């Protein structure tokens, strides 16, 4: 399994990413995740839509909370042909509880807890923590990776404006 050391940090401490490094222009890997009701969901089931896929360490942290709430607000402005997915290692029932408490109704949360299929396939599994790195991927309707923003310090938020600009270019 491929390892990339020191690409990201947590509070300045270097971490190791495990999994396949993907690049802009690559075909998007598929992955099996779980929805908030513990039902399996494949990323490919959203084919035909532009997708903003946000991987986050845990929804129960302030930065992940802020990020997911922001994308939930932006979702309405992007229209029905854009799907925003937030993926974490949080258990599905924890995601469901968090979504209900936060009023999240436009972003779909998915869990990678079972086998880290997404983390390995997209190269964002943090070896030391067994959590996902903060990264935003944009996939076009044809399953191509069109944008990647790996946030180098996981306690920081992504550049929302850059993500939204790229997504709007694909609509």
TORKOL-4160 file (C-alpha; in steps of 0.2 Angstrom, whole numbers, padded with zeros to 4 digits, m for minus):
171
<pt num="1" X="0000" Y="0000" Z="0000"/>
<pt num="2" X="0007" Y="0017" Z="m0005"/>
<pt num="3" X="0011" Y="0029" Z="0009"/>
<pt num="4" X="0015" Y="0048" Z="0008"/>
<pt num="5" X="0023" Y="0055" Z="0023"/>
<pt num="6" X="0022" Y="0073" Z="0029"/>
<pt num="7" X="0010" Y="0080" Z="0016"/>
<pt num="8" X="m0002" Y="0084" Z="0029"/>
<pt num="9" X="m0001" Y="0089" Z="0047"/>
<pt num="10" X="m0011" Y="0090" Z="0063"/>
<pt num="11" X="m0007" Y="0105" Z="0074"/>
<pt num="12" X="0010" Y="0105" Z="0065"/>
<pt num="13" X="0014" Y="0087" Z="0067"/>
<pt num="14" X="0017" Y="0077" Z="0051"/>
<pt num="15" X="0005" Y="0063" Z="0047"/>
<pt num="16" X="0006" Y="0049" Z="0034"/>
<pt num="17" X="m0008" Y="0046" Z="0020"/>
<pt num="18" X="m0011" Y="0028" Z="0015"/>
<pt num="19" X="m0019" Y="0023" Z="m0001"/>
<pt num="20" X="m0018" Y="0027" Z="m0020"/>
<pt num="21" X="m0014" Y="0044" Z="m0024"/>
<pt num="22" X="m0026" Y="0051" Z="m0037"/>
<pt num="23" X="m0023" Y="0065" Z="m0049"/>
<pt num="24" X="m0034" Y="0078" Z="m0058"/>
<pt num="25" X="m0039" Y="0069" Z="m0075"/>
<pt num="26" X="m0040" Y="0052" Z="m0067"/>
<pt num="27" X="m0055" Y="0041" Z="m0068"/>
<pt num="28" X="m0064" Y="0042" Z="m0051"/>
<pt num="29" X="m0062" Y="0026" Z="m0041"/>
<pt num="30" X="m0078" Y="0018" Z="m0034"/>
<pt num="31" X="m0080" Y="0015" Z="m0016"/>
<pt num="32" X="m0093" Y="0007" Z="m0005"/>
<pt num="33" X="m0099" Y="0017" Z="0010"/>
<pt num="34" X="m0113" Y="0017" Z="0022"/>
<pt num="35" X="m0128" Y="0029" Z="0023"/>
<pt num="36" X="m0135" Y="0035" Z="0039"/>
<pt num="37" X="m0146" Y="0020" Z="0040"/>
<pt num="38" X="m0132" Y="0008" Z="0038"/>
<pt num="39" X="m0136" Y="0004" Z="0020"/>
<pt num="40" X="m0122" Y="0002" Z="0008"/>
<pt num="41" X="m0120" Y="0015" Z="m0005"/>
<pt num="42" X="m0108" Y="0016" Z="m0020"/>
<pt num="43" X="m0100" Y="0032" Z="m0025"/>
<pt num="44" X="m0105" Y="0027" Z="m0043"/>
<pt num="45" X="m0123" Y="0028" Z="m0039"/>
<pt num="46" X="m0122" Y="0047" Z="m0040"/>
<pt num="47" X="m0115" Y="0046" Z="m0058"/>
<pt num="48" X="m0122" Y="0058" Z="m0070"/>
<pt num="49" X="m0121" Y="0072" Z="m0057"/>
<pt num="50" X="m0106" Y="0084" Z="m0053"/>
<pt num="51" X="m0100" Y="0079" Z="m0036"/>
<pt num="52" X="m0091" Y="0088" Z="m0023"/>
<pt num="53" X="m0084" Y="0075" Z="m0011"/>
<pt num="54" X="m0078" Y="0081" Z="0005"/>
<pt num="55" X="m0068" Y="0070" Z="0016"/>
<pt num="56" X="m0066" Y="0075" Z="0034"/>
<pt num="57" X="m0059" Y="0068" Z="0050"/>
<pt num="58" X="m0075" Y="0068" Z="0060"/>
<pt num="59" X="m0091" Y="0078" Z="0060"/>
<pt num="60" X="m0090" Y="0080" Z="0079"/>
<pt num="61" X="m0076" Y="0092" Z="0078"/>
<pt num="62" X="m0078" Y="0111" Z="0076"/>
<pt num="63" X="m0069" Y="0112" Z="0058"/>
<pt num="64" X="m0078" Y="0098" Z="0051"/>
<pt num="65" X="m0095" Y="0104" Z="0058"/>
<pt num="66" X="m0091" Y="0122" Z="0050"/>
<pt num="67" X="m0086" Y="0114" Z="0034"/>
<pt num="68" X="m0101" Y="0103" Z="0032"/>
<pt num="69" X="m0113" Y="0117" Z="0037"/>
<pt num="70" X="m0106" Y="0129" Z="0024"/>
<pt num="71" X="m0107" Y="0116" Z="0010"/>
<pt num="72" X="m0125" Y="0113" Z="0016"/>
<pt num="73" X="m0129" Y="0131" Z="0014"/>
<pt num="74" X="m0120" Y="0132" Z="m0003"/>
<pt num="75" X="m0129" Y="0117" Z="m0010"/>
<pt num="76" X="m0145" Y="0126" Z="m0014"/>
<pt num="77" X="m0136" Y="0139" Z="m0024"/>
<pt num="78" X="m0128" Y="0125" Z="m0035"/>
<pt num="79" X="m0144" Y="0117" Z="m0041"/>
<pt num="80" X="m0150" Y="0099" Z="m0042"/>
<pt num="81" X="m0136" Y="0093" Z="m0054"/>
<pt num="82" X="m0123" Y="0095" Z="m0041"/>
<pt num="83" X="m0122" Y="0082" Z="m0026"/>
<pt num="84" X="m0112" Y="0086" Z="m0011"/>
<pt num="85" X="m0106" Y="0071" Z="m0001"/>
<pt num="86" X="m0097" Y="0072" Z="0015"/>
<pt num="87" X="m0087" Y="0056" Z="0020"/>
<pt num="88" X="m0080" Y="0052" Z="0037"/>
<pt num="89" X="m0075" Y="0037" Z="0047"/>
<pt num="90" X="m0089" Y="0042" Z="0060"/>
<pt num="91" X="m0102" Y="0028" Z="0062"/>
<pt num="92" X="m0118" Y="0030" Z="0052"/>
<pt num="93" X="m0129" Y="0033" Z="0068"/>
<pt num="94" X="m0117" Y="0046" Z="0074"/>
<pt num="95" X="m0118" Y="0055" Z="0057"/>
<pt num="96" X="m0137" Y="0053" Z="0057"/>
<pt num="97" X="m0138" Y="0061" Z="0075"/>
<pt num="98" X="m0126" Y="0075" Z="0070"/>
<pt num="99" X="m0136" Y="0079" Z="0054"/>
<pt num="100" X="m0152" Y="0080" Z="0064"/>
<pt num="101" X="m0144" Y="0092" Z="0077"/>
<pt num="102" X="m0136" Y="0103" Z="0064"/>
<pt num="103" X="m0151" Y="0103" Z="0052"/>
<pt num="104" X="m0141" Y="0096" Z="0037"/>
<pt num="105" X="m0153" Y="0092" Z="0023"/>
<pt num="106" X="m0144" Y="0095" Z="0007"/>
<pt num="107" X="m0127" Y="0087" Z="0010"/>
<pt num="108" X="m0127" Y="0068" Z="0010"/>
<pt num="109" X="m0116" Y="0061" Z="0024"/>
<pt num="110" X="m0108" Y="0044" Z="0021"/>
<pt num="111" X="m0097" Y="0033" Z="0032"/>
<pt num="112" X="m0081" Y="0024" Z="0027"/>
<pt num="113" X="m0080" Y="0016" Z="0044"/>
<pt num="114" X="m0081" Y="m0002" Z="0038"/>
<pt num="115" X="m0066" Y="m0005" Z="0027"/>
<pt num="116" X="m0059" Y="0012" Z="0023"/>
<pt num="117" X="m0064" Y="0009" Z="0005"/>
<pt num="118" X="m0064" Y="0027" Z="0001"/>
<pt num="119" X="m0049" Y="0032" Z="0011"/>
<pt num="120" X="m0038" Y="0019" Z="0002"/>
<pt num="121" X="m0045" Y="0022" Z="m0015"/>
<pt num="122" X="m0043" Y="0041" Z="m0014"/>
<pt num="123" X="m0027" Y="0041" Z="m0004"/>
<pt num="124" X="m0034" Y="0050" Z="0011"/>
<pt num="125" X="m0033" Y="0038" Z="0025"/>
<pt num="126" X="m0022" Y="0045" Z="0039"/>
<pt num="127" X="m0011" Y="0030" Z="0045"/>
<pt num="128" X="m0008" Y="0037" Z="0063"/>
<pt num="129" X="m0027" Y="0041" Z="0066"/>
<pt num="130" X="m0037" Y="0029" Z="0055"/>
<pt num="131" X="m0047" Y="0045" Z="0050"/>
<pt num="132" X="m0049" Y="0053" Z="0034"/>
<pt num="133" X="m0039" Y="0068" Z="0029"/>
<pt num="134" X="m0048" Y="0085" Z="0025"/>
<pt num="135" X="m0049" Y="0085" Z="0006"/>
<pt num="136" X="m0061" Y="0091" Z="m0007"/>
<pt num="137" X="m0063" Y="0081" Z="m0024"/>
<pt num="138" X="m0074" Y="0087" Z="m0038"/>
<pt num="139" X="m0080" Y="0074" Z="m0050"/>
<pt num="140" X="m0088" Y="0078" Z="m0067"/>
<pt num="141" X="m0103" Y="0069" Z="m0074"/>
<pt num="142" X="m0092" Y="0057" Z="m0083"/>
<pt num="143" X="m0083" Y="0051" Z="m0067"/>
<pt num="144" X="m0067" Y="0061" Z="m0070"/>
<pt num="145" X="m0058" Y="0069" Z="m0056"/>
<pt num="146" X="m0058" Y="0088" Z="m0061"/>
<pt num="147" X="m0052" Y="0096" Z="m0045"/>
<pt num="148" X="m0043" Y="0091" Z="m0029"/>
<pt num="149" X="m0039" Y="0102" Z="m0013"/>
<pt num="150" X="m0030" Y="0092" Z="0000"/>
<pt num="151" X="m0029" Y="0104" Z="0015"/>
<pt num="152" X="m0012" Y="0103" Z="0022"/>
<pt num="153" X="m0016" Y="0106" Z="0040"/>
<pt num="154" X="m0031" Y="0096" Z="0045"/>
<pt num="155" X="m0037" Y="0108" Z="0058"/>
<pt num="156" X="m0040" Y="0122" Z="0044"/>
<pt num="157" X="m0055" Y="0124" Z="0033"/>
<pt num="158" X="m0054" Y="0122" Z="0014"/>
<pt num="159" X="m0054" Y="0136" Z="0002"/>
<pt num="160" X="m0073" Y="0136" Z="m0001"/>
<pt num="161" X="m0072" Y="0150" Z="m0015"/>
<pt num="162" X="m0060" Y="0139" Z="m0025"/>
<pt num="163" X="m0071" Y="0124" Z="m0023"/>
<pt num="164" X="m0087" Y="0133" Z="m0028"/>
<pt num="165" X="m0079" Y="0141" Z="m0043"/>
<pt num="166" X="m0073" Y="0125" Z="m0049"/>
<pt num="167" X="m0090" Y="0116" Z="m0047"/>
<pt num="168" X="m0099" Y="0130" Z="m0055"/>
<pt num="169" X="m0087" Y="0128" Z="m0071"/>
<pt num="170" X="m0094" Y="0111" Z="m0073"/>
<pt num="171" X="m0112" Y="0115" Z="m0071"/>
